[in-house]
Amino acid sequence: MPMNAAMFTAPSRQPHWAALAVLIVATALTAAIGAYASIDAKDYYQSLTQPAWAPPAGVFGPVWTVLYAMMCAAAWLVVRRIGTERSRPAMLLYGTQLLLNAGWTWLFFHWHTGAWAFVEVLVLLLFVALTLVSFWRARALCGWLLLPYLAWVSFASALTLAMWRLNPGVL
């Protein structure tokens, strides 16, 4: 999305409630699809050989809850700032990274395909970065709200690689 002076206008007076509803549903659906794929994730995760720096299984749920809330808020603020029509490219990136987000859980926890999960998380990382830049251009706060997500997916990339390499017969 090219930068121009119109992107830096005051926020729209319209609250864009319909956009908020769509964003909440899309983000919650992503979380639900991932949760469904990882019903047995805690036991599976604990059964794997892990690097010393791997977090306990109980950390993931709370972290993702906060990240999903921040992602959704950032997306809505983009729509509020630049409007529904002009935010379409940013929302396409947002939707793409949501699909990739849900896909990783299936690859890693449901299908136990470590190599594909690693490749996929790298693609996810790219799309999170592209989404962050797009959001930042609309409003810096929106980019800031995605920085923890970018950091977490970066960490998840390293963890995915480590888990795949430590568990060659399982992943």
C-alpha positions as CSV (number, residue, x, y, z in Angstrom):
1,M,0.0,0.0,0.0
2,P,1.7,3.2,-1.1
3,M,2.0,6.0,1.5
4,N,0.3,9.2,0.8
5,A,-0.9,12.3,2.7
6,A,-4.5,11.0,2.8
7,M,-3.5,8.1,5.0
8,F,-2.5,10.4,7.7
9,T,-5.8,12.2,8.1
10,A,-7.8,12.2,11.3
11,P,-9.6,9.0,12.2
12,S,-12.9,8.4,10.6
13,R,-16.0,9.6,12.6
14,Q,-17.6,6.3,11.7
15,P,-17.0,3.5,14.2
16,H,-17.2,0.8,11.5
17,W,-19.0,-1.7,13.8
18,A,-19.7,-4.1,10.9
19,A,-15.9,-4.3,10.2
20,L,-15.3,-4.9,13.9
21,A,-17.8,-7.7,13.9
22,V,-16.2,-9.3,10.8
23,L,-12.7,-9.0,12.3
24,I,-13.8,-10.5,15.7
25,V,-15.4,-13.4,13.9
26,A,-12.5,-14.0,11.6
27,T,-9.9,-13.8,14.4
28,A,-12.0,-16.0,16.7
29,L,-12.6,-18.5,13.9
30,T,-8.8,-18.7,13.5
31,A,-8.4,-19.3,17.2
32,A,-11.1,-22.0,17.1
33,I,-9.7,-23.8,14.1
34,G,-6.3,-23.9,15.8
35,A,-7.8,-25.0,19.1
36,Y,-9.6,-27.8,17.3
37,A,-6.4,-29.0,15.7
38,S,-4.6,-28.9,19.0
39,I,-7.1,-30.7,21.2
40,D,-4.4,-33.1,22.4
41,A,-1.5,-30.6,21.9
42,K,-0.6,-30.4,25.6
43,D,0.1,-34.1,25.9
44,Y,1.8,-34.2,22.5
45,Y,3.9,-31.2,23.2
46,Q,5.0,-32.6,26.6
47,S,5.9,-35.9,24.9
48,L,8.4,-34.3,22.5
49,T,12.1,-33.7,23.2
50,Q,12.3,-29.9,23.8
51,P,15.0,-27.4,23.9
52,A,15.8,-26.0,27.3
53,W,14.3,-22.7,26.4
54,A,10.9,-24.1,25.4
55,P,8.0,-22.7,27.4
56,P,5.6,-24.9,29.4
57,A,2.5,-25.9,27.6
58,G,0.3,-23.7,29.8
59,V,1.9,-20.5,28.5
60,F,0.5,-20.8,24.9
61,G,-3.2,-20.3,25.6
62,P,-2.8,-17.0,27.5
63,V,-0.2,-15.7,25.1
64,W,-2.4,-16.4,22.1
65,T,-5.5,-14.9,23.8
66,V,-3.6,-11.6,24.3
67,L,-2.1,-11.7,20.8
68,Y,-5.4,-12.3,19.1
69,A,-7.0,-9.5,20.9
70,M,-4.2,-7.1,20.0
71,M,-4.3,-8.3,16.3
72,C,-8.0,-7.7,16.1
73,A,-7.8,-4.3,17.7
74,A,-5.0,-3.2,15.4
75,A,-7.0,-4.3,12.3
76,W,-10.1,-2.5,13.5
77,L,-8.1,0.7,14.1
78,V,-6.7,0.4,10.6
79,V,-10.2,0.3,9.2
80,R,-11.3,3.2,11.4
81,R,-8.3,5.3,10.3
82,I,-8.4,4.8,6.6
83,G,-11.9,3.4,5.9
84,T,-13.2,0.1,4.7
85,E,-12.3,0.6,1.0
86,R,-8.8,1.8,1.4
87,S,-8.0,-0.8,4.1
88,R,-8.7,-3.7,1.8
89,P,-5.0,-4.5,0.9
90,A,-4.1,-4.4,4.6
91,M,-7.1,-6.6,5.5
92,L,-6.1,-9.1,2.7
93,L,-2.7,-9.4,4.4
94,Y,-4.4,-9.7,7.8
95,G,-6.7,-12.5,6.4
96,T,-3.8,-14.3,4.8
97,Q,-1.8,-14.4,8.0
98,L,-4.8,-15.6,9.9
99,L,-5.2,-18.5,7.5
100,L,-1.5,-19.3,7.8
101,N,-1.7,-19.0,11.6
102,A,-4.5,-21.6,11.8
103,G,-2.6,-23.8,9.3
104,W,0.5,-24.1,11.4
105,T,-1.4,-25.7,14.2
106,W,-2.7,-28.4,11.9
107,L,0.7,-29.1,10.4
108,F,2.5,-29.3,13.7
109,F,0.0,-30.7,16.2
110,H,-2.5,-32.6,14.1
111,W,-0.5,-34.0,11.2
112,H,2.9,-34.0,13.0
113,T,4.7,-32.7,9.9
114,G,7.6,-30.8,11.4
115,A,9.3,-29.9,8.1
116,W,6.1,-28.5,6.6
117,A,5.3,-26.7,9.9
118,F,8.7,-25.0,9.8
119,V,8.3,-23.9,6.2
120,E,4.8,-22.7,6.9
121,V,5.8,-20.7,10.0
122,L,8.4,-18.9,7.9
123,V,5.7,-17.9,5.4
124,L,3.5,-16.9,8.3
125,L,6.4,-14.8,9.7
126,L,6.7,-13.0,6.3
127,F,3.0,-12.3,6.2
128,V,2.9,-11.0,9.8
129,A,5.8,-8.6,8.9
130,L,4.0,-7.5,5.7
131,T,0.8,-6.9,7.7
132,L,2.7,-5.0,10.4
133,V,4.2,-2.7,7.8
134,S,0.8,-2.2,6.1
135,F,-0.8,-1.4,9.5
136,W,2.0,0.9,10.5
137,R,1.5,2.9,7.4
138,A,-2.1,3.4,8.2
139,R,-1.3,4.3,11.9
140,A,1.8,3.7,13.9
141,L,-0.1,2.4,16.9
142,C,-1.5,-0.4,14.7
143,G,2.1,-1.5,13.8
144,W,3.1,-1.3,17.5
145,L,0.1,-3.6,18.4
146,L,1.5,-6.2,16.0
147,L,5.1,-6.1,17.3
148,P,4.4,-8.7,20.1
149,Y,2.8,-11.0,17.5
150,L,5.8,-10.6,15.2
151,A,8.1,-11.4,18.1
152,W,6.1,-14.5,19.2
153,V,6.0,-15.9,15.6
154,S,9.7,-15.3,15.4
155,F,10.1,-17.3,18.6
156,A,7.7,-19.9,17.3
157,S,9.8,-20.3,14.1
158,A,12.9,-21.0,16.2
159,L,11.0,-23.4,18.4
160,T,9.4,-25.2,15.5
161,L,12.8,-25.7,13.9
162,A,14.3,-26.9,17.2
163,M,11.4,-29.3,18.0
164,W,11.5,-30.7,14.4
165,R,15.3,-31.3,14.6
166,L,15.1,-32.8,18.2
167,N,12.2,-35.2,17.2
168,P,13.1,-36.6,13.7
169,G,11.1,-39.8,14.0
170,V,8.0,-38.0,15.4
171,L,7.8,-34.7,13.5
